[in-house]
Amino acid sequence: MTTTALILIDVQRGFDEPVWGTRNNPDAEANIAALVDAWTGPLVLVRHNSAPGYSLSPGQDGNLFKPELDAAVPDLVFGKKVNSAFHGEIDLHAWLTNRGITDIVLAGIQTNMCVETTARVGGNLGYRMKVVLDATFTFGIEELTADQLAQATATNLRGGGFAEVVSTEDVLRDFPGSAG
């Protein structure tokens, strides 16, 4: 039997600020809340801690988790300053290994940045990664829309063998650690 953890990346209020631009997937927060409400396995919340002067900086309102996580009872909460949750303030790989966790269900913000990077590193470390694409969102960059970037992330993760791309419905129906 495998143990599966739900890891939520950077579900923070600062990403609601207009400075980020046009986002995709307006249902992401509702899907994240559905995952939190149903999840019975280990839950990890990761927070991006930007340098001072930015909305995601510790002590700023933007650094706080979004209200969809208010009901969450996490097993672990920690911060990071880079894209991958495996390079944060704690040794996530050791924490997961010590608990026998081999599978990770991953969601959060931004699809093509911290979610994708964490999925790639997790896949490289040997975890069976499942990225819940409809429980993520991102913003357009340069000439690519947010939807195009999300699709590219899904293609990169599947095509590169880093992760399986799934939906919230898939998780609630199929995965251990969820009450769905």
Secondary structure as UniProt FT lines:
FT   STRAND          3..9
FT   HELIX           13..16
FT   HELIX           18..20
FT   TURN            26..27
FT   HELIX           28..38
FT   STRAND          43..48
FT   TURN            52..53
FT   TURN            55..56
FT   TURN            58..59
FT   HELIX           61..63
FT   HELIX           67..69
FT   TURN            70..71
FT   STRAND          76..80
FT   HELIX           85..87
FT   HELIX           92..98
FT   TURN            99..100
FT   STRAND          101..109
FT   HELIX           111..115
FT   HELIX           116..124
FT   TURN            125..126
FT   STRAND          128..137
FT   TURN            142..143
FT   HELIX           146..159
FT   TURN            160..161
FT   STRAND          164..166
FT   HELIX           168..174
FT   TURN            176..177
//
